Amino acid sequence: MDHYATRYPTNVVDIAQFLVRLSGYKRATPPILHYSAAEPFTKYEICLVFAKVLGLPHGHIIPDAEPPTGPGATTRPRDCQLYTRETEDLRLGEGGDASLDVSLFEEWWSGHLSK
């Protein structure tokens, strides 16, 4: 499992709630806004979280920390974090703060999968 590239999985419910708040924003916005969670994970680490939450074994999942190669490999940066400063500066978080109000990955999935 890919343990090379760092991703920042962002909950689609959080994105939808942000878009609702943005739709009521009355001032000009930058032409490009990025919205992203701040918790870094590789795909391997995401698998470990799911194994933990679901109580499943994970010893058979082998981390691959090498960059992708071969004809089907996609060229990406090692760290895929989006720059969210302009989005934070809109101050659309709870109570008008600069927070993006994103859910914590493991916490959200733990609650969602335990239902």
GROMACS elastic network, one bead per residue, 0.5 to 0.9 nm:
[ bonds ]
;  ai    aj funct       b0    kb
    1    42     6  0.88678   500
    1    43     6  0.65266   500
    1    44     6  0.52568   500
    1    47     6  0.83709   500
    1    61     6  0.65659   500
    1    62     6  0.59107   500
    1    63     6  0.50547   500
    1    64     6  0.55634   500
    1    65     6  0.85494   500
    2     5     6  0.70643   500
    2    42     6  0.66509   500
    2    43     6  0.54406   500
    2    44     6  0.56287   500
    2    45     6  0.89116   500
    2    62     6  0.86652   500
    2    63     6  0.61144   500
    2    64     6  0.50325   500
    2    65     6  0.64343   500
    2    66     6  0.79967   500
    2    67     6  0.85919   500
    2    68     6  0.85110   500
    3     6     6  0.77547   500
    3    41     6  0.86283   500
    3    42     6  0.51499   500
    3    43     6  0.60923   500
    3    44     6  0.51947   500
    3    45     6  0.73122   500
    3    62     6  0.89183   500
    3    63     6  0.53136   500
    3    64     6  0.50620   500
    3    66     6  0.75995   500
    3    67     6  0.88836   500
    4    42     6  0.66061   500
    4    43     6  0.83544   500
    4    44     6  0.87206   500
    4    63     6  0.85154   500
    4    64     6  0.66778   500
    4    66     6  0.58938   500
    4    67     6  0.59851   500
    4    68     6  0.81999   500
    4    78     6  0.66436   500
    4    79     6  0.88874   500
    5    41     6  0.82696   500
    5    42     6  0.57760   500
    5    43     6  0.78319   500
    5    65     6  0.81582   500
    5    67     6  0.77664   500
    5    76     6  0.79389   500
    5    77     6  0.71772   500
    5    79     6  0.58760   500
    5    80     6  0.71686   500
    6    40     6  0.59431   500
    6    41     6  0.53805   500
    6    43     6  0.78323   500
    6    77     6  0.86217   500
    6    78     6  0.60435   500
    6    80     6  0.59417   500
    6    81     6  0.76846   500
    7    39     6  0.82366   500
    7    40     6  0.56659   500
    7    41     6  0.53228   500
    7    42     6  0.58256   500
    7    43     6  0.76908   500
    7    78     6  0.86048   500
    7    79     6  0.66333   500
    7    80     6  0.53524   500
    7    81     6  0.64839   500
    8    36     6  0.66964   500
    8    37     6  0.55792   500
    8    38     6  0.60691   500
    8    39     6  0.56669   500
    8    40     6  0.50057   500
    8    41     6  0.61611   500
    8    42     6  0.84099   500
    8    79     6  0.89951   500
    8    80     6  0.72374   500
    8    81     6  0.62779   500
    8    82     6  0.84159   500
    9    36     6  0.74471   500
    9    37     6  0.62466   500
    9    38     6  0.83353   500
    9    39     6  0.75109   500
    9    40     6  0.77485   500
    9    41     6  0.75289   500
    9   105     6  0.73718   500
   10    13     6  0.87136   500
   10    14     6  0.74098   500
   10    15     6  0.75731   500
   10    35     6  0.81976   500
   10    36     6  0.56156   500
   10    37     6  0.50027   500
   10    38     6  0.84383   500
   10    39     6  0.88787   500
   10   102     6  0.73943   500
   10   103     6  0.79211   500
   10   104     6  0.89688   500
   10   105     6  0.79251   500
   11    14     6  0.52974   500
   11    15     6  0.65558   500
   11    16     6  0.88824   500
   11    36     6  0.86346   500
   11    37     6  0.78168   500
   11   102     6  0.73084   500
   11   103     6  0.68245   500
   11   104     6  0.87994   500
   11   105     6  0.78607   500
   11   108     6  0.86634   500
   12    16     6  0.61645   500
   12    17     6  0.86245   500
   13    16     6  0.50833   500
   13    17     6  0.62252   500
   13    18     6  0.85942   500
   13   103     6  0.89476   500
   14    17     6  0.51536   500
   14    18     6  0.61556   500
   14    19     6  0.86700   500
   14   100     6  0.85181   500
   14   101     6  0.71171   500
   14   102     6  0.57701   500
   14   103     6  0.69159   500
   15    18     6  0.50527   500
   15    19     6  0.62177   500
   15    20     6  0.87273   500
   15    35     6  0.71746   500
   15    36     6  0.82899   500
   15   102     6  0.82297   500
   16    19     6  0.50918   500
   16    20     6  0.63389   500
   16    21     6  0.87906   500
   17    20     6  0.51284   500
   17    21     6  0.64062   500
   17    22     6  0.86274   500
   17   101     6  0.89941   500
   18    21     6  0.50963   500
   18    22     6  0.60457   500
   18    23     6  0.85928   500
   18    35     6  0.84361   500
   18    92     6  0.76422   500
   18    93     6  0.82126   500
   18   100     6  0.76083   500
   18   101     6  0.80698   500
   19    23     6  0.60249   500
   19    24     6  0.88425   500
   20    23     6  0.51760   500
   20    24     6  0.69550   500
   21    24     6  0.55433   500
   21    25     6  0.67509   500
   21    92     6  0.65627   500
   21    93     6  0.84695   500
   22    25     6  0.50442   500
   22    26     6  0.86697   500
   22    90     6  0.88236   500
   22    92     6  0.72062   500
   23    26     6  0.83131   500
   25    28     6  0.81789   500
   25    29     6  0.85074   500
   25    90     6  0.85666   500
   25    92     6  0.81869   500
   26    29     6  0.89341   500
   29    32     6  0.81574   500
   29    33     6  0.81567   500
   29    86     6  0.85604   500
   29    87     6  0.86906   500
   29    90     6  0.78045   500
   30    33     6  0.65442   500
   30    86     6  0.71015   500
   30    87     6  0.83986   500
   32    86     6  0.84581   500
   32    87     6  0.88803   500
   33    83     6  0.86382   500
   33    84     6  0.70558   500
   33    85     6  0.87314   500
   33    86     6  0.65153   500
   33    87     6  0.56284   500
   34    82     6  0.63651   500
   34    83     6  0.64330   500
   34    84     6  0.52216   500
   34    85     6  0.83430   500
   34    86     6  0.78236   500
   34    87     6  0.63562   500
   35    82     6  0.74367   500
   35    83     6  0.81852   500
   35    84     6  0.60159   500
   35    87     6  0.67872   500
   35    88     6  0.87066   500
   35   100     6  0.74933   500
   36    81     6  0.76696   500
   36    82     6  0.64596   500
   36    83     6  0.82692   500
   36    84     6  0.70219   500
   36   100     6  0.79819   500
   36   102     6  0.78421   500
   37    40     6  0.82501   500
   37    81     6  0.86648   500
   37    82     6  0.89075   500
   37   100     6  0.78917   500
   37   101     6  0.86921   500
   37   102     6  0.58109   500
   37   103     6  0.76681   500
   37   104     6  0.81060   500
   37   105     6  0.87015   500
   38    81     6  0.78038   500
   38    82     6  0.89940   500
   38   102     6  0.81773   500
   38   104     6  0.89424   500
   39   104     6  0.75025   500
   39   105     6  0.75696   500
   40    79     6  0.86974   500
   40    81     6  0.81441   500
   41    44     6  0.77829   500
   41    45     6  0.56017   500
   41    46     6  0.61854   500
   42    45     6  0.51096   500
   42    46     6  0.63075   500
   42    47     6  0.87164   500
   43    47     6  0.63023   500
   43    48     6  0.87703   500
   43    63     6  0.89003   500
   44    47     6  0.50948   500
   44    48     6  0.64353   500
   44    49     6  0.88559   500
   44    61     6  0.77764   500
   44    62     6  0.79222   500
   44    63     6  0.59354   500
   44    64     6  0.80731   500
   45    49     6  0.63330   500
   45    50     6  0.87645   500
   45    63     6  0.87091   500
   46    49     6  0.50966   500
   46    50     6  0.63623   500
   46    51     6  0.86306   500
   46   105     6  0.88896   500
   46   106     6  0.88030   500
   47    50     6  0.51454   500
   47    51     6  0.60773   500
   47    52     6  0.85629   500
   47    58     6  0.78911   500
   47    61     6  0.81571   500
   48    52     6  0.61182   500
   48    53     6  0.85864   500
   48    57     6  0.89867   500
   48    58     6  0.66961   500
   48    61     6  0.86796   500
   49    52     6  0.51166   500
   49    53     6  0.61213   500
   49    54     6  0.85098   500
   49   105     6  0.86369   500
   49   106     6  0.63747   500
   49   109     6  0.88205   500
   50    53     6  0.50476   500
   50    54     6  0.58923   500
   50    55     6  0.80845   500
   50    56     6  0.79702   500
   50   106     6  0.79936   500
   50   109     6  0.79473   500
   50   110     6  0.85869   500
   51    54     6  0.52584   500
   51    55     6  0.56110   500
   51    57     6  0.62406   500
   51    58     6  0.61642   500
   52    55     6  0.50308   500
   52    56     6  0.64302   500
   52    57     6  0.80933   500
   52    58     6  0.85393   500
   53    56     6  0.79011   500
   53   106     6  0.76500   500
   53   109     6  0.74463   500
   53   110     6  0.56750   500
   53   113     6  0.77614   500
   53   114     6  0.85368   500
   54   110     6  0.82518   500
   54   113     6  0.77380   500
   54   114     6  0.86303   500
   57    60     6  0.76657   500
   57    61     6  0.89201   500
   58    61     6  0.54920   500
   58    62     6  0.86083   500
   59    62     6  0.74023   500
   64    67     6  0.83437   500
   66    69     6  0.85166   500
   67    78     6  0.81364   500
   68    72     6  0.87670   500
   68    73     6  0.54689   500
   68    74     6  0.71462   500
   68    75     6  0.77548   500
   69    72     6  0.75678   500
   69    73     6  0.52590   500
   69    74     6  0.81561   500
   69    75     6  0.88558   500
   70    73     6  0.54582   500
   71    74     6  0.86184   500
   76    79     6  0.82609   500
   76    80     6  0.74644   500
   77    80     6  0.58520   500
   81    84     6  0.89312   500
   83    86     6  0.79911   500
   83    87     6  0.87017   500
   84    87     6  0.52385   500
   84    88     6  0.61518   500
   84    89     6  0.86032   500
   84   100     6  0.88117   500
   85    88     6  0.50582   500
   85    89     6  0.60382   500
   85    90     6  0.88740   500
   86    89     6  0.50176   500
   86    90     6  0.67051   500
   87    90     6  0.55034   500
   87    91     6  0.76191   500
   87    92     6  0.82000   500
   87    98     6  0.81938   500
   87   100     6  0.77754   500
   88    91     6  0.56273   500
   88    92     6  0.73045   500
   88    93     6  0.80053   500
   88    97     6  0.81999   500
   88    99     6  0.61600   500
   88   100     6  0.62787   500
   89    92     6  0.81610   500
   89    97     6  0.87253   500
   89    98     6  0.59376   500
   89    99     6  0.89578   500
   90    93     6  0.85223   500
   90    96     6  0.86034   500
   90    97     6  0.85932   500
   90    98     6  0.69430   500
   91    94     6  0.85590   500
   91    95     6  0.86201   500
   91    96     6  0.51315   500
   91    99     6  0.69943   500
   91   100     6  0.82280   500
   92    95     6  0.78374   500
   92    96     6  0.52919   500
   92    97     6  0.63163   500
   92    98     6  0.64612   500
   92    99     6  0.73353   500
   92   100     6  0.72164   500
   92   101     6  0.87826   500
   93    96     6  0.51689   500
   93    98     6  0.56373   500
   93   100     6  0.54947   500
   93   101     6  0.58274   500
   94    97     6  0.61346   500
   94    98     6  0.84993   500
   94    99     6  0.73620   500
   94   100     6  0.84456   500
   94   101     6  0.70164   500
   96    99     6  0.83825   500
   97   100     6  0.84638   500
   98   101     6  0.87901   500
   99   102     6  0.80205   500
  102   105     6  0.88639   500
  103   106     6  0.88254   500
  103   107     6  0.75413   500
  103   108     6  0.62328   500
  104   107     6  0.53672   500
  104   108     6  0.59057   500
  104   109     6  0.85319   500
  105   108     6  0.54181   500
  105   109     6  0.62731   500
  105   110     6  0.85270   500
  106   109     6  0.52511   500
  106   110     6  0.58833   500
  106   111     6  0.85465   500
  107   110     6  0.51501   500
  107   111     6  0.62938   500
  107   112     6  0.85978   500
  108   111     6  0.52779   500
  108   112     6  0.60336   500
  108   113     6  0.85168   500
  109   113     6  0.57699   500
  109   114     6  0.81855   500
  110   113     6  0.54730   500
  110   114     6  0.60486   500
  110   115     6  0.89411   500
  111   114     6  0.53650   500
  111   115     6  0.67961   500
  112   115     6  0.58294   500
